[in-house]
Amino acid sequence: MEQSETIAPVRCVCIAGMGPGTSSLMTAEAARVVAEADIVVGAPRLIEGLEVAEHARLVPAVLSADILAALAEGGWRRAVVAMSGDVGMFSGARGLATLLRDALGDVEVRTVPGVSSMQCLAAALERPWQGWRFRSAHGVELDVAAEAREGGELFLVTGGAHASVGELCARLVDAGLGDARVSVGERLGYPEQRVVCSTASELAGEPFDTLSVMLVEATSPGAGAVEARWPWATPGIPDELFVRARVPMTKQEVRAAAVAKLRVARGDTVWDVGAGTGSVSVECALLSRTGDVWAVERKAEAVELVRENARRFGLSNLHVVAGKAPQALAGLPVPDAVFVGGSAGTLAEVLAAARAANPRVRVCVSAITLETLARATELLAGAGWEGFDAAQVQASRADKIGPYHLMRAQNPVFLVSAQGVADAPEAGGDVRGAAPSVPAEGQGNPKGVGA
């Protein structure tokens, strides 16, 4: 019987991590494949000054389309695509490898790791990096304040029109994180390398080279609060930590139960309709972290209180919408969960708007009157909803009188909750206030894969 032989591809493309961009930090393996290549393609700063074979061509290209076009010309057996840093650290290497195989046919594609900017900064700071969290603001939307509030050590790749070191530090300051420690590595590996360690306040707006990375360390892990800090990942913030004035507020025990009914997860978008002081909004914003909470309130005094409480807790992901629902809901991002603390007689319209925006929305309605309880039950137990639940929450607090402590009862509150059903008829109400669907923003590097 004849045995078939596997014929190796005639051509090979190496996607090589070039480190920060200087030959001194290029690995020996990367230097070898470059020296043996017939063509080297990459960003100008990466291929300039490389030691290549006499016959080899150096082709400057950053966008994947330009890289493919350069290699499609043929006339080579060994090619190298030079990429900055390491091919496994916020790199387009994986996507490029797929494109190369699809476009060039019978070629071998392999990757060669390199030294990352993360390693260079850690070495410059003489610190271990294994406990860092890694995020990129280069060409993608990133809520740097929400990420910093997670605490610990946050490594960021910077770059782009709105993601420079100075801009990112300014966002931290706006979110009440101006005292966060920030270490910046500028042009790491180059002769003009600079490492600056300061606070976000001191570095906000400062100019740094586009080839910069930063390490952020929030001084209060978890909460990021300015005056009253809540570093725990649990609901039920004490009432006295909020600014209240004369505006009614959902009390601590009821608030904790309501947030539990909403099942707020990291990254969720939440509407708080009739936000009052914003206490529920604050709880949801701390739980959502990288998501956004939209506090809708019609009373001017309450609107200012929500803003003040957002500042107290350093929440850049809590947004205040002044206006009456359901009209004020128009145009808001699609909600995952909606809390209705007050609807001023428009409960049906508010629930219809929530379901029109997201048929599977999770809803919790707070009711202190029997009339609101009856209306919420009628709506959420009806068509278009499932998982109906109604609970009465009544708490008592210890009050010290002389040498004794007496329990004083608070007013009972009803929590009515349910989840929308997709493709079900509306439960009633005017949906003219419904928010339109907002497509998710695309991720990726608009500058291409070879920068």
N, C-alpha and C positions, 0 to 999 in steps of 0.2 A: 504494500500500500504506500502510495506516495504521500509524504507529509508536506503540508503547505507551510511556507515560510512567511513570517511576519516581517514585512519590509518597513524599516524605520523611516519616518518622514525625512525628506531631503533637506528641508529647511527648519530652522529653529529660531523662535523669538523668546528672548529673556526679558521679562519685565523686572527691572532691577531697582531696588531702593538705593538711592544715592546718598542717604543721610541728609544733613542740613544743606548741603550743596557745595562743600569743599572736599577736595580729594583727600585731605588729611583724615577725614572721618568716614571715608568710603571703605567698605569691607574688602578684604583681599579677593573674595569670590566675585564681587561686583567689578573690581578692577580687572580681573581675569577675563570675564565675559566681554567687557568693553574692549579690551586689548585684542580679542579674537574676532570682534564683530566686523562685518562688511558695511554695516550702516548703524548709526546711533541716532535715535530720534528722541527729542525731549525739549523742555523749556530751555531757552537760551542760557539762563544762569546755571543750569545743571550740566550742560554739555560743553560749555566754554572751558577750554584748557584741558580737556580730557586727553589722556595718552591713548591714542588709537593707532591701528595699523596704517601704513602709508597709503594704502588703497582705499581706506574706509571713508565713508561720507558721513558728515555731521549735518543733520537736518533739524532746524528749530521748528518745533510744533508743540502746541499745548492742547488744543481741542482734539477729542477722539477722532473726529472726521478727518482732521489734517494728519493725524498719526497714521490712520488707515490709508489715506491717499499716498503718503510717502512710501509706505511698505508695499502698496499695490503696484508700484512702478517696477518691482522685480529687480533682477540683477544682484541678488544677495542670497547667501546660504545661512549666515548667522546674523541676526538682528538683535539690537537692544533698544528697549523703550525705557528711558531714564525717568524715574519718578522720585519726587522729593521724599525725604524721611524714610519710613519703613512701609513696605507694601501692605502691612496689616494694620496700620494706624491711620484711620480716616482717609483711606486711599481708594482710588478708582481702579485698582489693579484687577479686582475680581470681575467687574463689569467689562473692562477692556479685554481681559483674557477671552471672555465669551465672544465679544465682537471680533477679535482676531481669528478665532477658530471658524466662526461663521463666514467671515469675509475672505479669508486666505485659503481655506480648504485644508489640504494635506500639510499641515505644519505642526510642529511640536511647540507648545507654549508652556513655559515654566517661569516661576518667580524666584527672585533672589532677595532675601530680607536685607534691611539696612538699619542704620542707627536712627532712631526717632528723635524728634525735638523734645519729647517727654523725657527720654533718657539724658539728653544734653542738659535740660534744666535741672533735673534731679542731681546730676553730677556737679553742676555749678553751685547748687545750694548745699551740696554734701548731705543730701537727705535721701532716704529710701522712698520709692514710688509705689510699692505694691498695694498700699492702702488708698491711693488716689482714685477719684472718679473722673472719667474722661468724657468730655463733650466737645463738639465743634460748633463754632459760630461762623465758620468760613463758608459763605454761600448758602446758609440755611437759617431759618428763623429759630432763635433760641431765647427763652425767657431766663436770662442770666440770674435775675433776682430769685426766681423760684428754685433754680438749681442750687444757688448759694444757700438758700434757707434749709436745704437738706443737711447742711452742716458738713463737717469733715473737710477734706482737702479736694478741691475741684480744679482739675486741669482743663484749660480752654485753649483751643486753636483759634486764633483771631484772624481777621481779614475781611475785606469787602467794604462797601460804602458805609454800612451802619454797624460794623462789628470790629472797629479798631479798639485798641486797649483803652484809649481815652473815652470812647463812646460807651463801652461796656462798664467801665468804672462809674461813669455818670449815671447809668441806669441803676447801679447798685446804690448810689447816693440817693437817687429819687425814691428808692424803695426802703429807705431807712437803714441801709447797710453800709453807710459811709465809713464805719470803723472796721470793716472787714480788712484783714491783712491781704495784700496783693503782692506777689512776686512776678516780675516781668522779665522774660528772657528775650532780648532783642538781637537779631542776626547771630544766633547761636552757631558756633563753629567757625565763624569768620574772624579775621584779625580784629575787627572793630566790635566784637561781641560786647554786650553790655547787659548786666543784671541789676535790676532796681527793685528794692523791697520797701514798701511803704503801705499806706492805707488807700482805700478806694477814694476817699475824699481828696487826698493829696494828689492822686493821679488822674482824677476826672478831667477830661478835656486835654490832657497832656499829649503832645505828639510823640508817636513811636513809629519805628519802621514797620512796614507791612509784614515783614518776616519776624513776627513776634508771637510768643505764646505767654500764657499767664497762669499762675496758681492762686486760687482764691480760697481764703480760710475765714469763714464767718465766725465772729466772736461768740455767737450764741447759737449752738447747733440746734436745728430743728424748727425753731419758731421765727427767728429773725425779728422779733418784736423790738420796738424802739424803747418804750417806757415800761409797758407791762408785758413781760415775756411769758410765753406759754410753750415750753420746750417739749411737751409730750404729744404723742400722736394719738390722742384720744379727745373726744368731744366733752363738753361740760365745763367750759371756762367759768370761773367764779364771776358772779354778776358785778362785783365791785371793780373788776379790771376794765370794765367798759365805761365810757362817758355816756351818761343817760339823760340829764336835764329833765324835761317834763314829758318826754316822748315815751310811750309804753314800750316795754321790752319783754321778749320771750325769756322766761326765767331759766336758770341753769339746768334743772332737772328735765323740764319740758324740752328745752333746746337739745339736750343730749339724746332724748328719745326721738325727737323729730329728725335729727341728722341720721340716726340709726335707721329710721324708716326710709330715708332717701337713698341709703347705701352709696354714699359718695366715695368714689375711688380716685386714685391719682390720675390726673389728666382729664377729669370730667368737666363739662361745662354745666353750670348751675344758674338758674334764675331764682332770685329771691324777690317775690312780688309782695309789695307792702312791707318793705324791709325795716321800717321803724328806725331803731338805733343801729341796725346792721349787725346785731349779735349773731344771728344765724348765718349771715353772709360771711362773717369772719371765721366762724367754725368751718363752714364749707370750703372757704379759700385755703385754710390751713391743711385740710384733708386732701383737697384737690391738687394743691401745690403747683404742678405744671399746667393745670387747667385754668379756666377763668370763671369767675362768679360775677353775675350782673345783678346788682341791687337796684330794684325799681321802686321809687318812692315819690309820692305826689306832694308831700308837705315840705316846705322849704327848710324848716327847722330840723326835720328829720334827715333831710338830704345832707346837711352840714354835719350832723352827728355821724352818719355813715362814713363820710369822708374822714372825719377825725378819728374814728375807731380803726379805719383802714390804716391810717398813718401810725397809730399807736402800735399796731401789730406788724408794721412794715410790709404791708401786702400790696405788691404791684399787680397782683392778679385779681384784685377786687375793683370792679368798675361801677360807678354810680350813674344811674339813669334817672334824671328828674322828669317826672311825668306820670300820668294816670294810665293804668292798664285797662283794656288791652292795647290801646293805641301806642303806648310807650314800648311795647314788645316788638313792634314791627322793625325788622332789620337786625334784630339781635342774633348772635350765632345760635345754631341749633343746640337745644339743651339735652343733656342726659338726665337731669333731675330738676324738678321745680318745687320750691316751697312757697306756699301761699299763706302769708301771715295776715294779710288783709287785702280785700278786693273791692271794698266800697260798693257792694251790690252788683259787681260784674263777674262773679265767680264762674258762671257758665261760659262767658266769653273768654276768660283767662284760660280755663281748662281746654276749651276748643282750640285756642291759639297754640297752647303747648302741644296738643296732639297733632295739630296740623303741621307744626314744625318737625316733630319727631313722633311718629305713631307708637313707638315703644318707650316713650318718656315715663320716668318714675315721678310720681307726684305725692306730696303730703300737704294736706290742708289743716291749718290750725284754727279751731273754732272755740270761742268762749261763750257763745250764745246758742240756745237750742235751735234757733232759726237757721243759723249758719250750719250747725251740725246736720239738721234735716236736709238742707239744700246740698251740702257736700255728699251726704249719703245717697241722696237721689241721683246725683250725677255720677259719682265714682262707682256705684254699684250697678249702673246701667250699661247700655250698649257702648262698646268702644273701650271698655276697661276690664281688667282681670286682676285677681289677687286682692280683692277688696278687703280692707281691714279698718276697724275703728276701735280706738282705745281711749279710755279716760285716764289722764295723768293728774294725780293730786298728791302733792308733796307737803310735808310739814318740816319746818326748820326750828332748831333749838334757839330759844331766846332767853338770855340771862336776866333774871330778875332777882336782885339781891344775891343771896348765896345759892339760889336755885336756878335750874334750867327748865323752862316750859316749852312744849312743842306748840308752835303757832302754824295753823293750816294756811296754805296758799289757795288761791282760787283754782278750782278744777279747770283743766283744759282738755279738749277733745282733739285727737289727731286722727284724721281720716286719710287713708293712703290707698293707692292702687297703681297699676302699670297699664299703659296704653296697649291696645291690641292692633297689630298691623292689619290693614285692609278691612277694618271694621267700620260700620257706619258711624257718623258723628253722634256724640251723646247729646247734642243740642248746643245752641249758642251761636253767636256770630263769629265767624273765623276771619273776618276782615282784618283783625289785628295780628294775624299769625305771622311769624317770622319766616322769611324765605330761606330755603336751603342754602347753606354756604359750603362750597366745595372745599375739601381739605387742601391746604397748600402743599405743593410738591416739594420733595426733599431732593437734595443732590447739589452738586457744585456746578453753577452755571458757567464757571470759568473753564470747565473741562476736567480731564482726569490727569493731565500731566504737569499741572502747575507746581 
